Amino acid sequence: MQPRNMSMSGVVDLAAVKAAQEARAKAEQARAEAARQGGGPSAVPPPSLVIDVDEAGFERDVLQRSTEVPVVIDFWAEWCEPCKQLSPLLERLAAEYSGRFVLAKIDVDANQMLMQQFGVQGIPAVFAVVAGQALPLFQGAAPEAQIRGTLDQLIQVAEERFGLTGIAVDTDAEGPEPVVEAPAGPYDALLEAAVQALDAGDLAGAVQAYKNVLSDDPGNTEAKLGLGQAELLQRVQGLDPQAVRKDAAEKPGDVPAQIAAADLDLVGGHVADAFGRLVDAVARSAGDDREAARVRLLELFEVVGGDDPRVTTARTALARVLF
């Protein structure tokens, strides 16, 4: 029942690209099953877009549902005054977005375990779960324009990386919203080959498969994400983590040592540490070393995803040391 920790593209995870394809496959299977049973996908009534969730139903109502549609989680409490401003806004937006996301409301007083698992420090706090992977969105009663922007980014990432196009909604004014099944993309076989190579530990094969896609389609989001991850894993393959970290600790001015340690930091899920290490390396160095640290930092930004708040923070820090 514990959510996986991720940003919109997430901490480096060998299964990240595979999860996207599995989520897409589940959605396609659900649509095919609905068609076999006599028609298009079943539509949900608008009230089903906002649900109360507890610990007992979390796996069913949030994790399983997130394989079909992004689930936005509103952590709230009855005594929380800002929650009384934010919750109605989120409910209104859930209806307005008409099935592009589902809002799950969790009362922190009654669900302390979920609050702890998500690392909620204060409320209101808003998270999302996409294809079983959790990410923080924002905390506090943010302005509506900011919330809309965050939701738009979430929906875009869910569709581009996980194939989640939302659910049909049945309203009084309209019939069920049609869901058009997207045809198989021209690079699905190559992307699947890359995932299989990752599963088999063939990092060179995975890198080549992703490059084959990008040679024809340079903007392919899934291939760019997969290539960045595969190349990162290829770089750290065979490294002695203890030796690398010892070297980096003893030689703070050695840029190659800091770059190697930053790669290990990211693979281990220590995103902020990896970024901070390289920002410091840029600040301390000059010439080719400075450029090498800067370029590696930008590469790691691509692995994590430009919409991750940790990337935004690190970009600001990098700009400060560069300019």
C-alpha positions, -999 to 999 in steps of 0.1 A, spaced: 0 0 0 30 23 3 33 47 -26 64 48 -47 83 80 -45 87 98 -77 86 132 -94 67 138 -127 95 119 -143 109 106 -111 139 94 -93 160 71 -116 142 38 -117 150 9 -141 113 2 -143 102 38 -151 99 33 -189 85 -2 -184 59 11 -160 48 36 -187 43 8 -212 26 -15 -187 2 13 -178 -6 19 -215 -11 -18 -220 -36 -20 -191 -55 9 -205 -56 -7 -239 -68 -40 -224 -95 -22 -205 -108 -5 -236 -107 -38 -256 -126 -56 -229 -152 -29 -228 -156 -32 -266 -160 -70 -264 -188 -65 -238 -208 -43 -261 -196 -8 -267 -171 18 -257 -156 24 -223 -181 29 -194 -185 65 -183 -185 75 -147 -209 100 -132 -194 134 -122 -195 126 -84 -171 97 -90 -145 122 -99 -141 132 -63 -138 104 -38 -130 100 -1 -102 76 5 -90 58 36 -61 34 43 -82 3 37 -92 14 2 -61 32 -9 -47 4 -31 -81 0 -49 -92 36 -50 -58 52 -57 -31 28 -69 -52 7 -91 -72 36 -104 -40 55 -113 -33 29 -141 -63 45 -159 -62 81 -149 -40 105 -128 -52 106 -92 -47 139 -74 -46 135 -36 -58 163 -13 -46 158 23 -69 178 45 -84 180 80 -116 195 93 -98 220 116 -75 233 87 -87 267 75 -66 268 43 -80 234 35 -115 249 34 -103 272 7 -83 247 -14 -106 216 -13 -136 233 -29 -114 247 -56 -99 212 -63 -134 197 -64 -145 223 -89 -115 218 -111 -120 180 -110 -155 185 -125 -142 211 -150 -114 189 -162 -141 162 -168 -122 130 -163 -87 141 -170 -79 134 -134 -97 120 -103 -95 138 -69 -90 116 -39 -96 133 -5 -77 119 25 -85 131 60 -51 131 78 -67 128 113 -83 95 103 -54 82 81 -21 90 99 -3 61 82 -10 75 47 1 109 58 34 94 71 40 73 39 37 103 17 59 124 40 33 151 45 47 178 68 18 202 67 -17 206 52 -32 212 29 -8 191 8 -15 179 -27 2 149 -43 -5 128 -74 -3 91 -83 3 82 -119 6 45 -130 12 36 -93 40 61 -88 36 91 -64 49 126 -67 44 158 -47 26 187 -65 23 216 -40 16 225 -4 -7 252 9 -36 271 -7 -19 280 -39 -34 305 -64 -59 290 -89 -37 299 -119 -7 280 -104 -29 250 -96 -42 249 -131 -7 250 -145 4 222 -123 -26 201 -133 -20 208 -170 16 196 -166 5 165 -147 -21 156 -174 5 161 -202 31 139 -185 5 112 -178 -6 111 -214 29 114 -230 48 91 -207 21 66 -195 -5 67 -222 -33 78 -197 -58 99 -215 -84 101 -187 -118 85 -183 -152 92 -199 -177 112 -178 -214 109 -181 -233 142 -176 -270 152 -180 -262 175 -209 -240 151 -228 -236 114 -235 -205 95 -225 -173 112 -236 -159 92 -265 -124 78 -259 -105 74 -291 -79 46 -290 -46 58 -303 -31 36 -330 1 19 -322 30 43 -326 57 36 -353 84 31 -327 65 8 -302 86 -22 -312 119 -4 -308 108 10 -274 97 -24 -263 131 -38 -274 148 -11 -253 128 -21 -222 135 -58 -227 172 -49 -231 171 -30 -198 153 -59 -181 181 -82 -194 208 -59 -182 219 -52 -218 224 -14 -213 243 -10 -245 214 -26 -264 189 -4 -247 210 27 -254 212 18 -291 175 10 -293 166 44 -279 190 61 -302 174 44 -332 141 59 -322 156 94 -317 174 93 -350 140 94 -367 120 112 -340 142 135 -320 113 147 -299 102 113 -287 97 119 -250 97 83 -239 129 76 -259 147 106 -245 138 97 -209 148 61 -215 181 70 -232 191 93 -203 184 66 -178 201 38 -197 232 60 -203 233 69 -166 231 32 -156 258 24 -181 281 50 -166 278 36 -130 279 0 -141 310 -16 -125 318 14 -103 328 7 -67 304 30 -48 326 31 -17 357 40 -36 339 67 -57 324 84 -26 357 82 -7 374 98 -37 348 125 -40 350 133 -2 388 135 -2 390 156 -34 363 182 -34 380 201 -62 383 170 -85 355 175 -110 355 140 -125 353 125 -90 323 148 -82 306 139 -115 310 101 -108 296 106 -73 267 126 -86 258 98 -110 257 74 -81 237 99 -60 210 100 -87 209 63 -92 205 59 -54 175 83 -55 194 112 -38 184 138 -64 190 169 -44 225 157 -34 234 149 -70 223 184 -82 239 202 -53 272 183 -58 274 194 -94 263 230 -88 292 232 -62 316 217 -88 306 243 -113 311 270 -88 346 258 -78 360 250 -112 369 268 -145 375 260 -181 369 224 -194 362 211 -159 335 237 -153 319 229 -186 320 192 -179 302 196 -146 276 219 -162 269 196 -190 265 166 -167 242 185 -145 220 194 -176 220 157 -186 208 147 -151 181 174 -153 168 155 -184 168 122 -166 147 136 -137 125 158 -159 123 196 -163 89 197 -145 104 184 -113 106 211 -86 141 199 -76 152 206 -112 137 241 -110 156 247 -77 189 234 -91 185 254 -123 182 286 -102 213 276 -82 232 269 -114 222 303 -128 235 320 -97 269 304 -99 272 309 -137 261 345 -138 
